[in-house]
Amino acid sequence: TALLFRMAPTINGLLGRTGIYIVTRLMGLIMAAMGVEFIANGLRHLFPVLGG
């Protein structure tokens, strides 16, 4: 994490505004998918009949 913070200006220069926007949107999509997976796994453990 500290390395990423130190490299942030370089990464920002390489990607530019559009690249940063794209990476932000992709990370948000990945986080949303992980959240859905966690909820689905929790429901499967709570209600085993849903597990199939």
Backbone as ProteinMPNN parsed JSONL, in Angstrom:
{"seq_chain_A": "TALLFRMAPTINGLLGRTGIYIVTRLMGLIMAAMGVEFIANGLRHLFPVLGG", "coords_chain_A": {"N_chain_A": [[0.824, -1.189, 0.0], [1.887, 1.245, 0.836], [3.828, 1.534, -1.097], [2.27, 1.84, -3.4], [1.068, 4.309, -2.811], [3.317, 5.922, -2.871], [3.996, 5.676, -5.524], [1.883, 6.845, -6.798], [1.767, 9.46, -8.157], [3.28, 8.861, -10.457], [1.847, 6.718, -11.591], [-0.545, 8.043, -12.072], [0.319, 9.861, -13.991], [0.959, 8.111, -16.074], [-1.483, 6.791, -16.692], [-3.393, 8.814, -16.937], [-6.316, 11.006, -16.896], [-8.566, 9.697, -18.016], [-7.769, 6.998, -17.967], [-7.49, 6.563, -15.197], [-10.153, 6.912, -14.464], [-11.327, 4.713, -15.773], [-10.026, 2.544, -14.497], [-10.951, 2.976, -11.897], [-13.706, 2.526, -12.226], [-13.664, -0.184, -13.011], [-12.562, -1.396, -10.71], [-14.602, -0.82, -8.91], [-16.645, -2.374, -10.028], [-15.574, -4.942, -9.67], [-15.481, -5.02, -6.867], [-18.224, -4.875, -6.307], [-19.091, -7.282, -7.442], [-17.747, -9.094, -5.78], [-19.044, -8.526, -3.376], [-21.668, -9.386, -3.942], [-21.143, -12.094, -4.256], [-20.286, -12.773, -1.647], [-22.66, -12.302, -0.22], [-24.341, -14.184, -1.458], [-23.032, -16.581, -0.755], [-23.321, -16.45, 2.026], [-26.119, -16.617, 2.258], [-26.481, -19.184, 1.239], [-25.266, -20.711, 3.23], [-26.886, -20.065, 5.354], [-29.396, -20.908, 4.543], [-29.466, -23.942, 3.616], [-30.944, -25.353, 1.701], [-31.029, -23.764, -0.511], [-28.621, -24.131, -1.734], [-28.494, -26.136, -3.629]], "CA_chain_A": [[0.0, 0.0, 0.0], [2.765, 2.412, 0.895], [4.472, 1.644, -2.408], [1.294, 2.414, -4.33], [0.929, 5.728, -2.505], [4.529, 6.603, -3.343], [4.012, 5.633, -6.99], [0.635, 7.425, -7.302], [1.953, 10.475, -9.206], [3.759, 8.205, -11.674], [0.721, 5.975, -12.153], [-1.47, 9.051, -12.578], [0.888, 10.382, -15.231], [0.884, 7.084, -17.116], [-2.855, 6.467, -17.065], [-4.162, 10.008, -17.275], [-7.635, 11.129, -16.278], [-9.454, 8.652, -18.535], [-7.297, 5.716, -17.455], [-7.851, 6.489, -13.783], [-11.605, 6.724, -14.426], [-11.604, 3.33, -16.176], [-9.565, 1.663, -13.417], [-11.872, 3.164, -10.776], [-14.96, 1.84, -12.547], [-13.412, -1.627, -12.982], [-12.411, -1.805, -9.313], [-15.944, -0.789, -8.337], [-17.362, -3.545, -10.536], [-15.013, -6.116, -8.995], [-15.936, -4.987, -5.471], [-19.655, -5.208, -6.292], [-19.2, -8.72, -7.703], [-17.338, -9.788, -4.562], [-20.115, -8.35, -2.403], [-22.765, -10.284, -4.316], [-20.692, -13.452, -3.961], [-20.325, -12.949, -0.19], [-24.064, -12.407, 0.184], [-24.851, -15.471, -1.94], [-22.454, -17.633, 0.095], [-23.959, -16.363, 3.331], [-27.477, -17.151, 2.147], [-26.38, -20.637, 1.079], [-24.971, -21.298, 4.543], [-28.038, -19.824, 6.213], [-30.49, -21.728, 4.017], [-28.794, -24.964, 2.804], [-31.782, -25.826, 0.602], [-30.743, -22.912, -1.666], [-27.331, -24.508, -2.304], [-28.662, -27.018, -4.772]], "C_chain_A": [[0.868, 1.252, 0.0], [3.454, 2.628, -0.45], [3.522, 2.257, -3.43], [1.1, 3.904, -4.081], [2.142, 6.515, -3.0], [4.565, 6.689, -4.861], [2.797, 6.323, -7.61], [0.853, 8.516, -8.352], [2.422, 9.874, -10.534], [2.628, 7.464, -12.368], [-0.29, 6.941, -12.757], [-0.968, 9.628, -13.898], [0.78, 9.394, -16.377], [-0.542, 6.858, -17.609], [-3.647, 7.678, -17.528], [-5.545, 9.962, -16.64], [-8.563, 10.007, -16.725], [-9.055, 7.281, -18.008], [-7.649, 5.515, -15.994], [-9.345, 6.241, -13.639], [-11.966, 5.278, -14.758], [-11.208, 2.362, -15.067], [-10.501, 1.766, -12.211], [-13.175, 2.422, -11.02], [-14.782, 0.32, -12.498], [-13.27, -2.134, -11.551], [-13.76, -1.799, -8.602], [-16.762, -1.992, -8.761], [-16.881, -4.817, -9.85], [-15.484, -6.17, -7.542], [-17.416, -5.345, -5.365], [-19.855, -6.703, -6.515], [-18.803, -9.526, -6.471], [-18.412, -9.677, -3.489], [-21.289, -9.273, -2.68], [-22.395, -11.725, -3.99], [-20.73, -13.729, -2.454], [-21.755, -13.115, 0.302], [-24.635, -13.752, -0.235], [-24.315, -16.619, -1.088], [-23.09, -17.627, 1.481], [-25.372, -16.924, 3.313], [-27.467, -18.668, 1.983], [-26.097, -21.326, 2.403], [-26.157, -21.153, 5.493], [-29.208, -20.73, 5.839], [-29.904, -22.79, 3.089], [-29.629, -25.455, 1.623], [-31.543, -24.987, -0.662], [-29.475, -23.343, -2.4], [-27.419, -25.449, -3.481], [-28.037, -28.36, -4.638]], "O_chain_A": [[0.613, 2.198, -0.745], [3.64, 3.763, -0.887], [3.927, 3.096, -4.234], [0.98, 4.68, -5.028], [2.006, 7.637, -3.487], [5.093, 7.647, -5.425], [2.691, 6.381, -8.835], [0.165, 8.497, -9.373], [2.012, 10.322, -11.605], [2.464, 7.565, -13.584], [-0.83, 6.685, -13.833], [-1.754, 9.854, -14.818], [0.539, 9.784, -17.52], [-0.775, 6.746, -18.813], [-4.485, 7.567, -18.423], [-5.896, 9.011, -15.942], [-9.273, 9.426, -15.904], [-9.919, 6.486, -17.64], [-8.059, 4.425, -15.593], [-9.766, 5.453, -12.792], [-12.818, 4.685, -14.096], [-11.972, 1.456, -14.734], [-10.808, 0.757, -11.576], [-13.693, 1.762, -10.119], [-15.656, -0.388, -11.997], [-13.802, -3.192, -11.214], [-14.033, -2.675, -7.781], [-17.492, -2.568, -7.954], [-17.688, -5.673, -9.49], [-15.844, -7.235, -7.042], [-17.819, -6.043, -4.434], [-20.689, -7.324, -5.857], [-19.444, -10.527, -6.149], [-18.662, -10.641, -2.766], [-21.843, -9.874, -1.76], [-23.229, -12.49, -3.505], [-21.16, -14.803, -2.034], [-22.031, -13.97, 1.144], [-25.338, -14.395, 0.545], [-25.064, -17.532, -0.738], [-23.366, -18.686, 2.044], [-25.779, -17.623, 4.241], [-28.332, -19.36, 2.518], [-26.629, -22.403, 2.671], [-26.398, -22.019, 6.333], [-29.913, -21.249, 6.704], [-29.846, -22.567, 1.88], [-29.067, -25.928, 0.636], [-31.824, -25.451, -1.768], [-29.27, -22.97, -3.555], [-26.472, -25.538, -4.262], [-28.125, -29.177, -5.555]]}, "name": "protein", "num_of_chains": 1, "seq": "TALLFRMAPTINGLLGRTGIYIVTRLMGLIMAAMGVEFIANGLRHLFPVLGG"}
